[in-house]
Amino acid sequence: MDLGALYDAWASRLLAYMMTITRDRSKAEDALHNLFVKLATGRPDLRDSAVYLFRAARNEALRVARRRAERPLADLEIVAAPTGAADAGAIADALDRLPAEQFDVVVLHVFEDLSFRETAEVLGIPQDTAASRYRYALDKLRGVLEP
């Protein structure tokens, strides 16, 4: 896949994921552009792998995130999961309370629709660990969101 088609196919999903890490749209956009510069000069055979793209996006966003100031998750545009139990603001607040390792798994599995195997590969952890972090996160979210 050429770089333009790759950008068209993946940029919005990668940007949304990077925003969960940087918590700032402009920094996420900078990280996304840095990522695509690296993809342009890297190995083209890896570009078609969702796992590779999300892992590379995570690494680039983490580089940017180390220099960021904290902002509440409610500021993010991507947190709008439909639910009957709570509104998007309540979900954002609940997600923001999760430990980072559980938050990452929820974002990749729910918002990016990656399997636990793919999520584990992106995060560099065993698949069982990704599944258990997800289960613990759901328990915490239920505790916060249910009356």
Rosetta silent file (secondary structure, phi, psi, omega in degrees, C-alpha in Angstrom):
SEQUENCE: MDLGALYDAWASRLLAYMMTITRDRSKAEDALHNLFVKLATGRPDLRDSAVYLFRAARNEALRVARRRAERPLADLEIVAAPTGAADAGAIADALDRLPAEQFDVVVLHVFEDLSFRETAEVLGIPQDTAASRYRYALDKLRGVLEP
SCORE:     score description
SCORE:     0.000 S_00000001
   1 L     0.000  131.718  179.511    0.000    0.000    0.000 S_00000001
   2 L   -73.391  164.248 -173.033    1.423    3.375   -0.922 S_00000001
   3 H   -62.802  -39.425  178.439    1.859    5.995    1.768 S_00000001
   4 H   -62.536  -44.537  178.364   -1.074    8.170    0.637 S_00000001
   5 H   -67.226  -36.925  176.994   -3.482    5.244    0.701 S_00000001
   6 H   -62.605  -43.848  178.502   -2.069    4.154    4.053 S_00000001
   7 H   -62.360  -46.534  179.559   -2.676    7.627    5.453 S_00000001
   8 H   -60.701  -38.386 -176.380   -6.235    7.693    4.102 S_00000001
   9 H   -77.167  -32.178 -168.936   -6.965    4.260    5.539 S_00000001
  10 H  -120.537  -17.371 -170.605   -5.406    4.658    8.996 S_00000001
  11 H   -57.066  -44.642 -176.278   -4.806    8.297    9.956 S_00000001
  12 H   -66.845  -40.184  177.935   -8.106    8.940   11.723 S_00000001
  13 H   -67.661  -43.267  179.942   -7.926    5.769   13.825 S_00000001
  14 H   -66.314  -39.178  177.841   -4.283    6.306   14.704 S_00000001
  15 H   -61.747  -45.039  179.043   -4.918    9.947   15.549 S_00000001
  16 H   -59.571  -43.553  178.142   -7.781    9.003   17.870 S_00000001
  17 H   -64.418  -43.526 -179.914   -5.561    6.465   19.616 S_00000001
  18 H   -64.377  -31.498  177.812   -2.686    8.943   19.891 S_00000001
  19 H   -66.999  -30.897  177.094   -5.076   11.481   21.426 S_00000001
  20 H   -67.511  -24.620 -179.942   -5.832    9.048   24.243 S_00000001
  21 H   -89.142  -48.257 -176.084   -2.142    9.047   25.043 S_00000001
  22 H   -81.566  -26.101 -176.888   -1.204   12.697   24.512 S_00000001
  23 L    60.231   25.807 -179.078   -4.576   14.101   25.621 S_00000001
  24 L  -151.998  120.973 -175.650   -3.972   16.959   23.208 S_00000001
  25 H   -61.191  -44.062 -176.642   -5.105   17.047   19.590 S_00000001
  26 H   -66.430  -37.841  177.219   -2.261   19.213   18.283 S_00000001
  27 H   -69.451  -36.285  176.688    0.377   17.037   19.944 S_00000001
  28 H   -65.195  -39.642  177.566   -1.334   13.923   18.638 S_00000001
  29 H   -64.436  -40.790  176.005   -1.327   15.416   15.143 S_00000001
  30 H   -60.520  -44.635  179.835    2.385   16.180   15.470 S_00000001
  31 H   -64.041  -39.173  178.312    3.009   12.618   16.599 S_00000001
  32 H   -62.972  -44.122  178.863    0.929   11.278   13.697 S_00000001
  33 H   -65.365  -39.795  175.372    2.911   13.296   11.172 S_00000001
  34 H   -60.166  -41.240  179.373    6.173   12.145   12.748 S_00000001
  35 H   -60.645  -45.474 -177.585    4.929    8.578   12.490 S_00000001
  36 H   -70.923  -27.289  172.109    4.142    8.902    8.795 S_00000001
  37 H   -64.527  -43.854  178.377    7.550   10.418    8.108 S_00000001
  38 H   -65.544  -38.520  177.509    9.077    7.370    9.761 S_00000001
  39 H   -64.840  -33.666 -179.803    6.774    5.066    7.803 S_00000001
  40 H   -66.550  -30.141 -177.509    7.856    6.756    4.578 S_00000001
  41 H  -104.181   -0.583 -176.989   11.481    5.940    5.280 S_00000001
  42 L   -94.399 -157.179 -177.612   10.901    2.579    6.993 S_00000001
  43 L   -84.428  114.078 -178.431   10.075   -0.905    5.858 S_00000001
  44 H   -64.821  -23.312 -178.107    7.055   -0.892    3.527 S_00000001
  45 H   -69.736  -16.855 -179.718    6.335   -4.590    4.204 S_00000001
  46 H   -92.402  -12.532 -172.669    5.244   -3.751    7.777 S_00000001
  47 L   -63.934  -25.000 -176.395    2.802   -0.986    6.850 S_00000001
  48 L   -86.648    2.564 -178.207   -0.178   -3.293    6.313 S_00000001
  49 L   -95.659  118.866  177.727   -0.090   -4.668    9.842 S_00000001
  50 H   -59.625  -40.185 -179.668   -2.590   -3.109   12.267 S_00000001
  51 H   -61.662  -47.045  179.685   -0.466   -4.311   15.164 S_00000001
  52 H   -61.089  -44.894 -177.891    2.656   -2.667   13.756 S_00000001
  53 H   -64.079  -43.728  179.548    0.826    0.591   13.056 S_00000001
  54 H   -69.345  -36.366  177.889   -0.739    0.817   16.515 S_00000001
  55 H   -66.503  -44.104  178.303    2.527   -0.091   18.224 S_00000001
  56 H   -64.052  -40.050  177.710    4.423    2.523   16.209 S_00000001
  57 H   -63.397  -42.894  179.098    1.668    5.073   16.925 S_00000001
  58 H   -61.105  -47.081 -179.527    1.822    4.281   20.630 S_00000001
  59 H   -60.526  -44.166 -179.194    5.598    4.684   20.724 S_00000001
  60 H   -67.501  -41.970  179.272    5.476    8.002   18.890 S_00000001
  61 H   -66.028  -36.760  177.835    2.614    9.341   21.018 S_00000001
  62 H   -63.803  -36.399  176.485    4.419    8.311   24.210 S_00000001
  63 H   -60.671  -43.092  179.389    7.441   10.330   23.102 S_00000001
  64 H   -71.996  -39.543 -175.804    5.194   13.363   22.729 S_00000001
  65 H   -64.037  -28.643  179.788    3.172   12.583   25.872 S_00000001
  66 L   -62.357  -21.868 -178.627    6.253   12.710   28.078 S_00000001
  67 L  -102.492    7.215 -173.848    6.364   16.434   27.336 S_00000001
  68 L   -95.089  158.583  170.081    2.650   17.116   27.823 S_00000001
  69 L   -93.141  145.666 -178.980    0.692   18.669   30.647 S_00000001
  70 L   -65.475  139.967  171.981   -2.205   16.567   31.959 S_00000001
  71 L  -133.569  147.735 -179.905   -5.683   17.339   30.683 S_00000001
  72 L   -64.150  146.117 -179.334   -8.867   15.577   31.713 S_00000001
  73 H   -61.078  -26.574 -179.213   -9.989   12.777   29.468 S_00000001
  74 H   -59.636  -21.185  177.962  -13.365   14.482   29.057 S_00000001
  75 H   -72.734  -16.274 -176.354  -11.618   16.924   26.674 S_00000001
  76 L   -73.318  139.963  179.913  -10.978   14.144   24.181 S_00000001
  77 L   -77.194  -21.124 -171.904  -13.219   14.012   21.140 S_00000001
  78 L   -83.549  -11.902 -176.224  -13.042   10.233   20.806 S_00000001
  79 L   -87.766   94.005  178.947  -14.782    9.319   24.053 S_00000001
  80 L  -150.482   44.297 -178.637  -18.373    8.935   22.997 S_00000001
  81 L   -68.856  132.519  179.452  -19.189    5.266   23.519 S_00000001
  82 L   -70.179  137.934  178.345  -22.905    4.614   23.443 S_00000001
  83 L  -157.327  150.307  175.616  -24.319    3.330   26.703 S_00000001
  84 L   -89.612  -15.003 -173.196  -27.605    3.196   28.496 S_00000001
  85 L   -86.929  -28.876 -174.060  -25.971    3.512   31.914 S_00000001
  86 L  -157.661  164.116  177.232  -24.192    6.847   31.620 S_00000001
  87 L   -86.587  174.013 -176.923  -23.411    9.749   29.328 S_00000001
  88 H   -60.919  -35.539  178.692  -20.105   10.274   27.523 S_00000001
  89 H   -63.805  -41.790  178.607  -18.854   12.620   30.256 S_00000001
  90 H   -66.799  -38.773  177.863  -19.414   10.010   32.955 S_00000001
  91 H   -64.870  -43.496  179.045  -17.689    7.376   30.822 S_00000001
  92 H   -60.628  -43.878  178.151  -14.753    9.715   30.233 S_00000001
  93 H   -62.163  -42.745 -179.918  -14.451   10.381   33.968 S_00000001
  94 H   -65.355  -43.055  178.308  -14.600    6.661   34.720 S_00000001
  95 H   -63.045  -37.020 -178.470  -11.998    5.846   32.064 S_00000001
  96 H   -66.272  -20.549  179.233   -9.730    8.560   33.397 S_00000001
  97 L   -83.595  -13.151 -179.240   -9.722    6.813   36.784 S_00000001
  98 L   -70.672  147.105  170.456   -8.355    3.575   35.356 S_00000001
  99 L   -60.677  150.984 -174.569   -4.673    2.740   35.752 S_00000001
 100 H   -54.370  -41.097 -177.141   -2.766    3.442   32.531 S_00000001
 101 H   -67.340  -33.422  176.143   -2.230   -0.230   31.676 S_00000001
 102 H   -75.657  -39.223  178.143   -5.965   -0.962   31.937 S_00000001
 103 H   -58.033  -47.223 -179.920   -6.869    2.228   30.076 S_00000001
 104 H   -57.647  -43.998 -178.963   -4.624    1.249   27.152 S_00000001
 105 H   -64.697  -43.603  179.890   -6.267   -2.174   26.859 S_00000001
 106 H   -62.321  -45.790 -178.863   -9.788   -0.715   26.937 S_00000001
 107 H   -61.335  -47.029 -177.802   -8.996    1.883   24.279 S_00000001
 108 H   -68.910  -40.549 -176.091   -7.390   -0.623   21.923 S_00000001
 109 H   -77.815  -42.946 -175.510   -9.964   -3.358   22.455 S_00000001
 110 H   -87.601  -56.415 -173.521  -13.168   -1.288   22.592 S_00000001
 111 H   -76.515  -33.923 -178.846  -12.505    1.899   20.638 S_00000001
 112 L  -100.995   -2.774  174.995  -10.066    0.455   18.093 S_00000001
 113 L    56.920   36.504  175.149  -11.737   -2.979   17.910 S_00000001
 114 L   -87.437  148.328  175.833   -8.469   -4.915   18.183 S_00000001
 115 L   -70.958  168.747  177.492   -8.553   -8.494   19.435 S_00000001
 116 H   -64.222  -34.072  177.504   -6.844   -9.348   22.718 S_00000001
 117 H   -63.593  -46.909  179.586   -4.022  -10.924   20.712 S_00000001
 118 H   -65.996  -41.928  177.769   -3.536   -7.743   18.684 S_00000001
 119 H   -59.113  -44.569  179.472   -3.894   -5.558   21.794 S_00000001
 120 H   -61.741  -40.914  179.048   -1.252   -7.659   23.549 S_00000001
 121 H   -65.229  -41.953  179.108    1.105   -7.323   20.588 S_00000001
 122 H   -60.752  -43.112 -175.600    0.665   -3.537   20.462 S_00000001
 123 H   -86.704   -9.773  179.987    1.394   -3.223   24.181 S_00000001
 124 L    70.934   38.212  179.742    4.136   -5.860   24.251 S_00000001
 125 L  -128.675  164.105  176.054    2.385   -7.996   26.892 S_00000001
 126 L   -66.247  152.264 -179.077    1.022  -11.568   26.958 S_00000001
 127 H   -60.372  -40.463  179.099   -2.488  -12.069   25.571 S_00000001
 128 H   -63.207  -34.366  177.850   -3.754  -13.371   28.936 S_00000001
 129 H   -66.963  -42.179  177.535   -2.474  -10.210   30.609 S_00000001
 130 H   -60.829  -44.608 -179.790   -4.374   -8.043   28.124 S_00000001
 131 H   -64.264  -41.404 -179.505   -7.559  -10.026   28.767 S_00000001
 132 H   -70.472  -37.136  176.051   -7.204   -9.822   32.545 S_00000001
 133 H   -62.542  -37.536  177.436   -6.465   -6.078   32.441 S_00000001
 134 H   -64.541  -45.918  179.575   -9.611   -5.654   30.373 S_00000001
 135 H   -61.141  -44.814  177.866  -11.659   -7.689   32.849 S_00000001
 136 H   -62.828  -39.617  179.264  -10.307   -5.666   35.806 S_00000001
 137 H   -63.506  -43.984  178.956  -11.022   -2.429   33.936 S_00000001
 138 H   -61.563  -40.789  177.486  -14.617   -3.480   33.267 S_00000001
 139 H   -59.860  -44.618  179.467  -15.100   -4.311   36.946 S_00000001
 140 H   -65.635  -41.706 -179.903  -13.804   -0.858   37.911 S_00000001
 141 H   -64.785  -41.694  177.008  -15.918    0.880   35.279 S_00000001
 142 H   -60.806  -42.416 -179.989  -19.057   -0.963   36.433 S_00000001
 143 H   -61.723  -33.545 -179.479  -18.343    0.055   40.011 S_00000001
 144 H   -83.500  -38.962 -171.733  -18.092    3.701   39.018 S_00000001
 145 H   -88.034  -27.097 -179.922  -20.894    3.842   36.446 S_00000001
 146 L   -81.509  141.262 -179.435  -23.582    1.708   38.088 S_00000001
 147 L   -68.494    0.000    0.000  -25.749    3.415   40.704 S_00000001
